[in-house]
């Protein structure tokens, strides 16, 4: 007879399809479990990476209170780092002539909040766009992005002190805390440089330098120079 057995074939076909689904279900479950386990593992890994980043960020942005030394005519370090340049140069922007320079390199593990080297008034502030060369190179002071803060001191009396905050290959943002007209005490916080960078200090020739190349300095604490 025509079409004999077709119903049975349809039944077998339906049974095979449903059997495949029954077999596939635990397979999907196993795959889902493996994927969920992998997602849990990935999530845990990402969280651990974030935790390390969070701890480093909190460590990097630490802001200790400076133990500011007492005494007349002292110039304290504005930055935390290592002195690697002591020389003389011409600085026309604020000093207006020849001066002494003390330059320090700040690594990514140093404190990156800067302090006022003297008591006085902010009379000059200039932000200059530029490159982002490695801050370990002292010549980066002439071409890297920087913020220059000029202070007219009250202690020592009526001296010009310049502080240049210099970005590096990692440091891409300088955040000054002060503006022209602000009165500062020695050791007051003046800025933040994010990640490795450099700080230059410009001093009159009448200042007697108290540090040497290779010295580690602490912002707001280490005496860089003195007017005697």
Secondary structure by P-SEA (a helix, b strand, c coil): ccccaaaaaaaaaaaaaaaaaaaaaaaaaaaaaaaaaaaaaaaaaaaaaaaaaaaaaaaaaccccccccccccccccccbbbbcccbbbbbccccccbbbbbbbbbccccccbbbccccccccbbbbbbbbbcccccccccccccbbbbbbbcccccbbbbbbbbbbcccccbbbbccccccccccccccccccccbbbbbbbccccccccccccccccccccccccc
